[in-house]
Structure formats: C-alpha cells, structure tokens
C-alpha cells in the first residue's frame, strides 16, 4: 500500500469527521423549531431530518461541491496538507462553538480554513524559493485564491442571513394576514405542516452542506493525482451523505436549546414560517452553486419571524452572540488553519 494511498485514506476519514460534525452541529437548525413548538417528538424529528439529509445531494446535484472544490483555490496550488489543515481548523471551531452552545457556520469555518492554509502555503513556498523580493509580493501570495470564486462564496454567506431575516419577517406577516379570521385551531395545521416543511429544509441542508465536504474530498483526490480532473465520484457522494445524516440523527442538543428556546417562545406558526423561509433560500442557493450557512439562515429567519410580531419579543442578546460568531468565524479559522499548516510544513513529510 503506497504512502499516497494511506495519506488520502486518512484525509477522507478526517473529512468525514468534519461532515459528521457539520450534521451534528447543524441538526439544531432543522429540528429546533419543530421540537420547541411540539410539532414532532425529538426522535421523530431527527430521524426525518437524517433521512432527508442523505437524499438531498442525490436529488439536487453537486453545484456547491464544484464551487468549493474548484472555484476558490487555484488548482496548481492544491495539495492534501493544505486541505487537511483547513479541515482541522474547521473541526476545532465546530467543536468549540458546539461546546458553548453558540450557533455558528460550518461553511464559514471551512472557507476560512481553506483561505488561511492556502495563503500560508503559498507564502512558505515563495519564502523557501527566495521569491519574496519584488514589490508585488503581496499580490503574488494572494493569487492562490480565485477572486471570482471567493466573491461568490462570501456573497452567498453574508447576504443569506439578511435574506433569511427579511423572508421570515415578510412570510409571517403574510400568514397572519391570510389567517386573520381563523380560530386557534389553525395551530393544528401549522404543527402538521411542519412535517412537510421540515422535509424540505432537511433536503436543502443535505444538498448544500454535505456538498462542502464532497468538494474538499474531490479537491484532494484531484490534487493527489487520484482523478484526472475535478469531479465528485459517486462513492464520495454516498460517504458524505451518510456521514452528515448520521451526525444529524445524533443531534447537537446544546444548539437545539439555543435556537429553539433562547430567542423567544416558539409557537407552531414560527416553526412553520422559519422552515418555509429557510428551506426556500437554502435550496435556491444550492441550485445556483452558492454555499450558505444553514445556521445563520435559520437563526435569522427565527429572528425575522419574531420581530414581525414585536421587536421586544426577541431576546436580542442571543442574536448578538450569533452575529459576533458570524463576523469572527472566517478570520479565526483562517488564522488557525495557517498556524496548523505552518506546523505541518515544519515536518519532513510536508515541508
């Protein structure tokens, strides 16, 4: 068995650990409002979400995987240690934010990690070759990152929470208007309706988030010469879909409590509204190849739905924590990935 094969096997295992943690971390986004509004039991909600997470990538394609794996980092700079450092950084951030119960973005963490390790890798290559001499050194270091790809990714990541807030606000206003003459029995329909909306949200999440790990594995296979071009093999799709669905079934209860109860008391209409708004936005972004943060889309939709009733309804302090995590995730994971790659580079098998 060649060293290259052993290395790629280790890499795939670590990537699938990240994928598992992604599902574990983000299960709160899918099931929290259902559980809090008592639409479904926790076990049933997580089981439905896990099955739909698995099916999502097979039903709606791999456009996001192509964006992550082929449009962010220049192909000629790709190598397995670079991607490995990015994954370790994202895994560390996911575990830390889960422990403190802070909803954060696995997508932001992965993108930040890729950017940080790529910049460090290019800097070290230029330093070792003695190429750091001219005034355009900074441009040459940054050239490892595709400007168009990173703009596409950042646009999707940063605009989607704003759209989530606005959509949640508008949709619940529309629902209240359409049901203004209804009796309290309408809540029964909102509870049962969440079965369908949760399926749509879980499918959209599996479509978007599982593809991020597919993208980095496909990237590593191409960088290591195991594939002649960037593509996502069927076994990679199956492995990633399985890993994220198992993570979802396990359930990150710390984050479920945050999203499902710390913003305000969620009723069936809030769960229904949040899932419709989030599912539509995430699925639309997936089909366009834009990686978005399910955490931030769902959280912002919850905030939008609550704000539509009255601003004082929402505990804005919790929202501020999420915004802080939203802002710092990319720079923190970029710095952490750069440090990890620097440590790896100092070893004989990388440097």
C-alpha positions in Angstrom: 0.0 0.0 0.0 1.6 3.3 -1.1 2.1 6.3 1.2 0.0 8.4 -1.1 -3.0 6.0 -0.6 -2.5 5.9 3.2 -2.4 9.7 3.3 -5.6 10.1 1.2 -7.4 7.4 3.3 -6.5 9.4 6.4 -7.7 12.6 4.8 -11.0 11.1 3.7 -11.6 9.9 7.3 -10.9 13.4 8.7 -13.1 15.0 6.1 -16.0 12.6 7.0 -15.5 13.5 10.7 -15.9 17.2 9.7 -19.1 16.2 7.7 -20.4 14.3 10.8 -19.8 17.3 13.0 -21.5 19.5 10.4 -24.6 17.4 10.6 -24.3 17.2 14.4 -23.8 20.9 14.7 -26.5 21.9 12.2 -29.2 19.4 13.2 -30.5 22.2 15.5 -31.3 24.3 12.5 -33.6 21.7 11.1 -35.4 20.3 14.2 -35.2 23.0 16.9 -38.4 24.9 15.9 -40.3 21.6 15.4 -39.4 20.3 18.8 -39.9 23.7 20.6 -43.4 24.1 19.0 -44.2 20.5 19.9 -44.9 19.6 16.3 -42.9 16.5 16.4 -41.0 14.5 19.1 -37.2 14.9 19.1 -36.6 11.3 18.0 -39.0 11.5 15.1 -37.8 15.0 14.0 -34.2 13.9 14.0 -35.0 10.7 12.1 -36.9 12.5 9.4 -34.1 15.1 9.1 -31.4 12.4 8.8 -33.1 10.5 6.0 -33.7 13.7 4.0 -30.1 14.9 4.6 -28.9 11.7 2.9 -31.2 12.1 -0.1 -30.5 15.8 -0.7 -27.3 15.6 -2.7 -28.6 12.8 -5.0 -31.8 14.7 -5.8 -30.4 18.2 -6.5 -26.9 17.8 -7.8 -23.4 18.9 -6.7 -23.1 22.5 -7.8 -22.0 23.6 -4.4 -19.2 21.0 -4.3 -17.9 22.4 -7.6 -17.8 25.9 -6.2 -16.0 24.8 -3.0 -13.6 22.4 -4.7 -12.9 24.1 -8.0 -13.6 27.8 -7.8 -11.9 29.0 -4.6 -8.3 27.8 -4.6 -6.2 27.8 -7.8 -5.8 24.2 -9.0 -2.0 24.4 -9.3 -1.6 25.3 -5.6 -3.7 22.4 -4.3 -2.2 19.8 -2.1 -3.6 17.4 0.5 -1.8 19.0 3.6 -3.3 22.4 2.6 -6.9 21.0 2.6 -6.1 18.9 5.7 -5.1 22.0 7.7 -8.3 23.7 6.6 -10.4 20.7 7.8 -8.6 20.6 11.2 -9.3 24.3 11.7 -13.0 23.9 10.8 -13.4 20.9 13.1 -11.8 22.7 16.0 -14.1 25.7 15.6 -17.2 23.5 15.3 -16.4 21.7 18.5 -15.7 24.9 20.4 -18.9 26.6 19.3 -20.9 23.5 20.0 -19.5 23.3 23.5 -20.5 26.8 24.3 -23.9 26.4 22.6 -23.2 29.2 20.0 -24.8 28.6 16.6 -22.0 29.2 14.1 -21.4 28.3 10.5 -19.5 25.2 9.4 -19.4 26.8 5.9 -17.7 29.9 7.1 -15.3 27.8 9.1 -14.4 25.7 6.1 -13.9 28.6 3.7 -11.8 30.5 6.3 -9.7 27.4 6.8 -9.1 26.9 3.1 -8.2 30.6 2.6 -5.8 30.6 5.6 -4.0 27.4 4.8 -3.7 28.3 1.1 -2.2 31.8 1.8 0.3 30.3 4.3 1.2 27.5 1.9 1.9 30.0 -1.0 3.8 32.3 1.4 6.1 29.4 2.5 6.7 28.2 -1.0 7.8 31.7 -2.1 9.9 32.1 1.1 11.7 28.8 0.6 12.4 29.6 -3.1 13.7 33.1 -2.3 11.0 34.7 -4.4 9.9 37.3 -1.8 11.8 40.2 -3.3 9.6 42.4 -5.5 7.0 44.9 -4.6 4.2 42.8 -5.9 4.8 40.0 -3.4 1.5 40.5 -1.6 -0.4 40.2 -4.9 1.5 37.0 -5.7 0.8 35.5 -2.3 -2.9 36.3 -2.6 -3.1 35.0 -6.2 -3.6 31.5 -4.8 -7.2 32.4 -4.2 -9.6 32.9 -7.2 -11.1 36.3 -6.7 -14.3 35.4 -8.6 -14.9 32.2 -6.5 -14.2 33.8 -3.2 -16.6 36.7 -4.0 -19.3 34.2 -5.0 -18.8 32.3 -1.8 -18.7 35.4 0.5 -21.7 37.0 -1.2 -23.7 33.9 -0.6 -22.6 33.5 3.0 -23.1 37.1 4.1 -26.2 38.0 2.2 -28.2 34.9 3.0 -28.7 35.8 6.8 -30.1 39.2 5.8 -32.4 37.5 3.3 -33.4 35.0 6.0 -34.4 37.8 8.3 -36.4 39.6 5.7 -38.1 36.5 4.4 -39.1 35.3 7.9 -40.5 38.8 8.6 -42.5 39.0 5.4 -43.7 35.4 5.3 -45.1 35.5 8.8 -46.8 38.8 8.1 -48.5 37.2 5.0 -49.5 34.2 7.0 -51.0 36.3 9.8 -53.0 38.3 7.2 -54.3 35.2 5.4 -55.3 33.5 8.7 -56.6 36.7 10.5 -60.1 35.2 10.7 -59.0 31.7 11.7 -59.7 30.2 15.2 -56.9 28.9 17.4 -57.4 25.5 15.8 -55.3 26.7 13.0 -52.3 25.8 15.1 -53.0 22.2 14.4 -52.4 22.8 10.7 -49.2 24.7 11.5 -48.0 21.7 13.5 -48.8 19.2 10.9 -47.5 21.4 8.2 -44.0 21.3 9.8 -43.7 17.7 8.8 -43.6 18.8 5.1 -41.6 22.0 5.7 -39.0 20.0 7.8 -38.5 17.6 4.9 -37.9 20.5 2.5 -35.5 22.1 4.9 -33.6 18.9 5.6 -33.3 18.2 1.9 -32.0 21.7 1.2 -29.5 21.4 4.1 -28.2 18.0 2.9 -28.0 19.4 -0.6 -25.9 22.4 0.5 -23.8 21.3 3.4 -22.9 17.8 2.5 -21.6 19.1 -0.8 -18.9 21.2 1.0 -17.2 18.0 2.2 -17.7 16.4 -1.2 -15.9 19.4 -2.7 -12.8 19.1 -0.4 -12.5 15.4 -0.9 -12.8 15.7 -4.6 -10.2 18.5 -4.4 -7.8 16.2 -2.5 -8.3 13.4 -4.9 -7.5 15.7 -7.9 -4.5 17.2 -6.1 -3.2 13.8 -5.2 -3.5 12.5 -8.8 -6.2 10.0 -8.0 -8.5 11.6 -10.5 -7.6 13.2 -13.8 -10.0 16.1 -13.4 -12.1 17.7 -10.7 -15.2 15.6 -10.2 -17.2 14.2 -7.4 -17.3 10.3 -7.6 -20.4 8.5 -6.6 -18.7 6.9 -3.6 -17.8 10.3 -2.3 -21.4 11.5 -2.6 -22.6 8.4 -0.7 -20.0 8.6 2.0 -20.6 12.3 2.7 -24.4 12.0 2.6 -24.2 9.1 5.1 -21.8 10.9 7.4 -23.8 14.1 7.6 -27.1 12.2 8.1 -25.6 10.2 11.0 -24.4 13.4 12.6 -27.9 14.9 12.2 -29.5 11.9 13.8 -27.2 12.2 16.8 -28.4 15.8 17.3 -26.5 18.7 18.9 -28.7 19.4 21.9 -26.8 22.4 23.2 -27.6 24.2 19.9 -31.1 22.9 19.7 -31.8 24.6 23.0 -30.3 27.9 21.8 -32.3 28.1 18.6 -35.4 26.5 19.9 -35.8 28.4 23.1 -33.4 31.3 23.8 -34.7 33.7 21.2 -38.3 33.7 22.3 -41.1 31.1 23.0 -41.6 29.5 19.6 -45.1 28.5 18.6 -46.2 26.4 15.6 -46.6 29.4 13.3 -43.0 30.4 14.0 -41.7 26.9 13.2 -43.7 26.7 10.1 -42.6 30.2 8.9 -39.0 29.6 9.7 -38.8 26.3 7.8 -40.5 27.6 4.7 -38.3 30.7 4.6 -35.0 28.9 5.3 -35.7 25.9 3.1 -36.5 28.0 0.0 -33.4 30.2 0.5 -31.0 27.3 1.0 -32.3 25.2 -1.8 -32.2 28.2 -4.2 -28.6 28.9 -3.2 -27.7 25.2 -3.7 -29.1 25.0 -7.2 -27.1 28.2 -8.1 -23.9 26.7 -6.5 -23.7 29.2 -3.6 -22.6 27.7 -0.3 -24.7 29.3 2.5 -24.7 29.0 6.3 -27.8 27.0 7.3 -27.2 28.1 10.9 -27.4 31.8 10.1 -30.2 31.5 7.6 -32.4 29.6 10.1 -31.4 31.8 13.1 -32.1 35.0 11.1 -35.4 33.6 9.9 -36.4 32.9 13.5 -35.4 36.5 14.4 -37.3 37.9 11.5 -40.5 35.9 12.4 -40.4 37.1 16.0 -39.6 40.7 15.0 -42.7 40.8 12.8 -44.9 40.4 15.9 -43.0 42.9 18.0 -39.3 43.8 18.5 -39.4 43.4 22.2 -40.5 39.7 21.7 -36.9 38.8 20.7 -34.0 38.4 23.1 -31.6 40.4 21.1 -28.6 39.5 23.3 -28.6 35.9 21.9 -28.8 37.3 18.4 -25.7 39.5 19.1 -23.7 36.3 20.1 -24.6 34.8 16.7 -23.6 38.0 14.8 -20.3 38.0 16.7 -19.7 34.4 15.7 -20.7 35.2 12.2 -18.2 38.0 11.9 -15.2 36.3 13.6 -15.5 32.8 12.2 -13.7 33.3 8.9 -10.7 35.3 10.3 -10.3 33.0 13.3 -10.4 29.8 11.3 -8.1 31.3 8.6 -5.5 32.1 11.3 -5.9 28.7 12.9 -5.5 26.9 9.6 -2.5 29.0 8.7 -0.9 28.1 12.0 -1.7 24.4 11.6 -0.2 24.4 8.1 2.9 26.1 9.4 3.3 23.4 12.0 2.7 20.7 9.4 5.2 22.4 7.0 7.9 22.1 9.6 7.7 18.3 9.5 9.7 16.4 6.9 6.7 14.8 5.2 5.2 18.2 4.3 8.0 20.8 4.2 
